[in-house]
């Protein structure tokens, strides 16, 4: 799994960070950081939840 962020769509609402805090973080400037662009399998369900909860649809995942 590989995470992609559409920076033009991301508004840093933080829903992804709430769903998967080990993978996503909103930095001090309010920008989304993907801490683990290729998360381990143990995080896949949380990442899928983060993608689903993104209000702007800025997150996508693709297979490795």
MODELLER restraints for C-alpha pairs under 7 A, 6 or more apart:
rsr = mdl.restraints
at = mdl.atoms
rsr.add(forms.Gaussian(group=physical.xy_distance, feature=features.Distance(at['CA:1:A'], at['CA:38:A']), mean=5.73, stdev=0.5))
rsr.add(forms.Gaussian(group=physical.xy_distance, feature=features.Distance(at['CA:1:A'], at['CA:39:A']), mean=6.82, stdev=0.5))
rsr.add(forms.Gaussian(group=physical.xy_distance, feature=features.Distance(at['CA:1:A'], at['CA:61:A']), mean=6.24, stdev=0.5))
rsr.add(forms.Gaussian(group=physical.xy_distance, feature=features.Distance(at['CA:1:A'], at['CA:62:A']), mean=5.45, stdev=0.5))
rsr.add(forms.Gaussian(group=physical.xy_distance, feature=features.Distance(at['CA:1:A'], at['CA:63:A']), mean=4.37, stdev=0.5))
rsr.add(forms.Gaussian(group=physical.xy_distance, feature=features.Distance(at['CA:1:A'], at['CA:64:A']), mean=4.90, stdev=0.5))
rsr.add(forms.Gaussian(group=physical.xy_distance, feature=features.Distance(at['CA:2:A'], at['CA:37:A']), mean=5.75, stdev=0.5))
rsr.add(forms.Gaussian(group=physical.xy_distance, feature=features.Distance(at['CA:2:A'], at['CA:38:A']), mean=4.71, stdev=0.5))
rsr.add(forms.Gaussian(group=physical.xy_distance, feature=features.Distance(at['CA:2:A'], at['CA:61:A']), mean=5.39, stdev=0.5))
rsr.add(forms.Gaussian(group=physical.xy_distance, feature=features.Distance(at['CA:2:A'], at['CA:62:A']), mean=5.24, stdev=0.5))
rsr.add(forms.Gaussian(group=physical.xy_distance, feature=features.Distance(at['CA:2:A'], at['CA:63:A']), mean=6.12, stdev=0.5))
rsr.add(forms.Gaussian(group=physical.xy_distance, feature=features.Distance(at['CA:2:A'], at['CA:64:A']), mean=5.90, stdev=0.5))
rsr.add(forms.Gaussian(group=physical.xy_distance, feature=features.Distance(at['CA:3:A'], at['CA:37:A']), mean=5.22, stdev=0.5))
rsr.add(forms.Gaussian(group=physical.xy_distance, feature=features.Distance(at['CA:3:A'], at['CA:38:A']), mean=6.47, stdev=0.5))
rsr.add(forms.Gaussian(group=physical.xy_distance, feature=features.Distance(at['CA:3:A'], at['CA:59:A']), mean=7.00, stdev=0.5))
rsr.add(forms.Gaussian(group=physical.xy_distance, feature=features.Distance(at['CA:3:A'], at['CA:60:A']), mean=5.88, stdev=0.5))
rsr.add(forms.Gaussian(group=physical.xy_distance, feature=features.Distance(at['CA:3:A'], at['CA:61:A']), mean=4.59, stdev=0.5))
rsr.add(forms.Gaussian(group=physical.xy_distance, feature=features.Distance(at['CA:3:A'], at['CA:62:A']), mean=6.71, stdev=0.5))
rsr.add(forms.Gaussian(group=physical.xy_distance, feature=features.Distance(at['CA:4:A'], at['CA:59:A']), mean=5.83, stdev=0.5))
rsr.add(forms.Gaussian(group=physical.xy_distance, feature=features.Distance(at['CA:4:A'], at['CA:60:A']), mean=5.29, stdev=0.5))
rsr.add(forms.Gaussian(group=physical.xy_distance, feature=features.Distance(at['CA:4:A'], at['CA:61:A']), mean=6.14, stdev=0.5))
rsr.add(forms.Gaussian(group=physical.xy_distance, feature=features.Distance(at['CA:5:A'], at['CA:58:A']), mean=5.56, stdev=0.5))
rsr.add(forms.Gaussian(group=physical.xy_distance, feature=features.Distance(at['CA:5:A'], at['CA:59:A']), mean=4.82, stdev=0.5))
rsr.add(forms.Gaussian(group=physical.xy_distance, feature=features.Distance(at['CA:5:A'], at['CA:60:A']), mean=6.61, stdev=0.5))
rsr.add(forms.Gaussian(group=physical.xy_distance, feature=features.Distance(at['CA:6:A'], at['CA:58:A']), mean=4.88, stdev=0.5))
rsr.add(forms.Gaussian(group=physical.xy_distance, feature=features.Distance(at['CA:6:A'], at['CA:59:A']), mean=6.48, stdev=0.5))
rsr.add(forms.Gaussian(group=physical.xy_distance, feature=features.Distance(at['CA:9:A'], at['CA:56:A']), mean=6.09, stdev=0.5))
rsr.add(forms.Gaussian(group=physical.xy_distance, feature=features.Distance(at['CA:9:A'], at['CA:58:A']), mean=5.18, stdev=0.5))
rsr.add(forms.Gaussian(group=physical.xy_distance, feature=features.Distance(at['CA:10:A'], at['CA:56:A']), mean=6.41, stdev=0.5))
rsr.add(forms.Gaussian(group=physical.xy_distance, feature=features.Distance(at['CA:10:A'], at['CA:58:A']), mean=5.15, stdev=0.5))
rsr.add(forms.Gaussian(group=physical.xy_distance, feature=features.Distance(at['CA:12:A'], at['CA:26:A']), mean=6.71, stdev=0.5))
rsr.add(forms.Gaussian(group=physical.xy_distance, feature=features.Distance(at['CA:12:A'], at['CA:30:A']), mean=6.33, stdev=0.5))
rsr.add(forms.Gaussian(group=physical.xy_distance, feature=features.Distance(at['CA:12:A'], at['CA:31:A']), mean=6.06, stdev=0.5))
rsr.add(forms.Gaussian(group=physical.xy_distance, feature=features.Distance(at['CA:12:A'], at['CA:32:A']), mean=5.91, stdev=0.5))
rsr.add(forms.Gaussian(group=physical.xy_distance, feature=features.Distance(at['CA:14:A'], at['CA:26:A']), mean=6.55, stdev=0.5))
rsr.add(forms.Gaussian(group=physical.xy_distance, feature=features.Distance(at['CA:15:A'], at['CA:50:A']), mean=6.51, stdev=0.5))
rsr.add(forms.Gaussian(group=physical.xy_distance, feature=features.Distance(at['CA:15:A'], at['CA:53:A']), mean=6.26, stdev=0.5))
rsr.add(forms.Gaussian(group=physical.xy_distance, feature=features.Distance(at['CA:15:A'], at['CA:54:A']), mean=6.03, stdev=0.5))
rsr.add(forms.Gaussian(group=physical.xy_distance, feature=features.Distance(at['CA:16:A'], at['CA:24:A']), mean=6.20, stdev=0.5))
rsr.add(forms.Gaussian(group=physical.xy_distance, feature=features.Distance(at['CA:16:A'], at['CA:50:A']), mean=4.31, stdev=0.5))
rsr.add(forms.Gaussian(group=physical.xy_distance, feature=features.Distance(at['CA:16:A'], at['CA:51:A']), mean=6.90, stdev=0.5))
rsr.add(forms.Gaussian(group=physical.xy_distance, feature=features.Distance(at['CA:16:A'], at['CA:53:A']), mean=6.96, stdev=0.5))
rsr.add(forms.Gaussian(group=physical.xy_distance, feature=features.Distance(at['CA:16:A'], at['CA:54:A']), mean=6.42, stdev=0.5))
rsr.add(forms.Gaussian(group=physical.xy_distance, feature=features.Distance(at['CA:17:A'], at['CA:24:A']), mean=4.72, stdev=0.5))
rsr.add(forms.Gaussian(group=physical.xy_distance, feature=features.Distance(at['CA:17:A'], at['CA:25:A']), mean=5.30, stdev=0.5))
rsr.add(forms.Gaussian(group=physical.xy_distance, feature=features.Distance(at['CA:19:A'], at['CA:46:A']), mean=6.00, stdev=0.5))
rsr.add(forms.Gaussian(group=physical.xy_distance, feature=features.Distance(at['CA:19:A'], at['CA:49:A']), mean=6.46, stdev=0.5))
rsr.add(forms.Gaussian(group=physical.xy_distance, feature=features.Distance(at['CA:19:A'], at['CA:50:A']), mean=5.27, stdev=0.5))
rsr.add(forms.Gaussian(group=physical.xy_distance, feature=features.Distance(at['CA:20:A'], at['CA:46:A']), mean=5.39, stdev=0.5))
rsr.add(forms.Gaussian(group=physical.xy_distance, feature=features.Distance(at['CA:20:A'], at['CA:47:A']), mean=6.06, stdev=0.5))
rsr.add(forms.Gaussian(group=physical.xy_distance, feature=features.Distance(at['CA:20:A'], at['CA:50:A']), mean=6.52, stdev=0.5))
rsr.add(forms.Gaussian(group=physical.xy_distance, feature=features.Distance(at['CA:23:A'], at['CA:34:A']), mean=5.89, stdev=0.5))
rsr.add(forms.Gaussian(group=physical.xy_distance, feature=features.Distance(at['CA:23:A'], at['CA:35:A']), mean=4.97, stdev=0.5))
rsr.add(forms.Gaussian(group=physical.xy_distance, feature=features.Distance(at['CA:23:A'], at['CA:36:A']), mean=5.05, stdev=0.5))
rsr.add(forms.Gaussian(group=physical.xy_distance, feature=features.Distance(at['CA:24:A'], at['CA:32:A']), mean=6.99, stdev=0.5))
rsr.add(forms.Gaussian(group=physical.xy_distance, feature=features.Distance(at['CA:24:A'], at['CA:33:A']), mean=5.82, stdev=0.5))
rsr.add(forms.Gaussian(group=physical.xy_distance, feature=features.Distance(at['CA:24:A'], at['CA:34:A']), mean=4.77, stdev=0.5))
rsr.add(forms.Gaussian(group=physical.xy_distance, feature=features.Distance(at['CA:24:A'], at['CA:35:A']), mean=5.59, stdev=0.5))
rsr.add(forms.Gaussian(group=physical.xy_distance, feature=features.Distance(at['CA:25:A'], at['CA:32:A']), mean=5.80, stdev=0.5))
rsr.add(forms.Gaussian(group=physical.xy_distance, feature=features.Distance(at['CA:25:A'], at['CA:33:A']), mean=5.15, stdev=0.5))
rsr.add(forms.Gaussian(group=physical.xy_distance, feature=features.Distance(at['CA:25:A'], at['CA:34:A']), mean=6.53, stdev=0.5))
rsr.add(forms.Gaussian(group=physical.xy_distance, feature=features.Distance(at['CA:25:A'], at['CA:35:A']), mean=6.93, stdev=0.5))
rsr.add(forms.Gaussian(group=physical.xy_distance, feature=features.Distance(at['CA:26:A'], at['CA:32:A']), mean=4.51, stdev=0.5))
rsr.add(forms.Gaussian(group=physical.xy_distance, feature=features.Distance(at['CA:26:A'], at['CA:33:A']), mean=5.97, stdev=0.5))
rsr.add(forms.Gaussian(group=physical.xy_distance, feature=features.Distance(at['CA:27:A'], at['CA:33:A']), mean=6.64, stdev=0.5))
rsr.add(forms.Gaussian(group=physical.xy_distance, feature=features.Distance(at['CA:51:A'], at['CA:59:A']), mean=5.34, stdev=0.5))
rsr.add(forms.Gaussian(group=physical.xy_distance, feature=features.Distance(at['CA:51:A'], at['CA:60:A']), mean=6.36, stdev=0.5))
